[in-house]
Amino acid sequence: MTTWRSINHTLSSKTEAEVLQMLNEEKNGAKRITILERLHQRYNTLRVARERIELLKEATK
């Protein structure tokens, strides 16, 4: 079983795809609300950063 402590310890080094996979696994498994919230927050942070970079690249073309 994955604990909050182990997730929090490694979350900052995960890629967007890895965090999304973790989020989907949690949604299909234990469904722990606090972990779902944290994974979703981290996923959104990574996704928004990627989208912003893509947007700015298009704007400079």
C-alpha positions as CSV (number, residue, x, y, z in Angstrom):
1,M,0.0,0.0,0.0
2,T,1.3,3.4,-0.9
3,T,1.3,5.9,1.9
4,W,0.8,9.7,1.8
5,R,4.4,10.0,3.1
6,S,5.9,8.0,0.2
7,I,3.8,9.8,-2.4
8,N,4.7,13.2,-1.1
9,H,8.4,12.3,-1.0
10,T,8.5,11.4,-4.7
11,L,5.8,13.6,-6.2
12,S,8.0,16.5,-7.1
13,S,10.3,14.3,-9.3
14,K,7.4,12.8,-11.3
15,T,6.5,13.8,-14.9
16,E,3.1,14.9,-15.9
17,A,2.4,11.5,-17.4
18,E,3.6,9.7,-14.3
19,V,1.4,11.9,-12.0
20,L,-1.6,11.3,-14.3
21,Q,-1.0,7.6,-14.1
22,M,-0.8,7.8,-10.3
23,L,-4.0,9.8,-10.3
24,N,-5.8,7.3,-12.4
25,E,-4.6,4.4,-10.3
26,E,-5.8,6.1,-7.1
27,K,-9.2,6.8,-8.8
28,N,-9.5,3.1,-9.7
29,G,-8.2,1.8,-6.5
30,A,-8.3,3.2,-2.9
31,K,-10.1,6.5,-3.8
32,R,-8.5,8.3,-0.8
33,I,-9.8,11.9,-1.0
34,T,-6.7,13.7,0.3
35,I,-4.4,11.8,-2.0
36,L,-6.7,12.4,-5.0
37,E,-6.7,16.1,-4.2
38,R,-2.9,16.3,-3.9
39,L,-2.3,14.3,-7.1
40,H,-4.8,16.4,-9.0
41,Q,-3.1,19.6,-7.7
42,R,0.3,18.4,-8.9
43,Y,-1.1,17.2,-12.2
44,N,-2.7,20.6,-12.9
45,T,0.5,22.4,-12.0
46,L,2.5,20.4,-14.5
47,R,-0.2,20.5,-17.2
48,V,-0.6,24.3,-16.9
49,A,3.2,24.8,-17.1
50,R,3.4,22.7,-20.3
51,E,0.4,24.4,-21.9
52,R,1.8,27.8,-21.1
53,I,5.1,26.9,-22.7
54,E,3.3,25.7,-25.8
55,L,1.2,28.8,-25.9
56,L,4.1,31.1,-25.7
57,K,6.0,29.2,-28.3
58,E,3.1,29.7,-30.7
59,A,2.9,33.4,-29.9
60,T,6.6,34.0,-30.7
61,K,6.3,32.4,-34.2
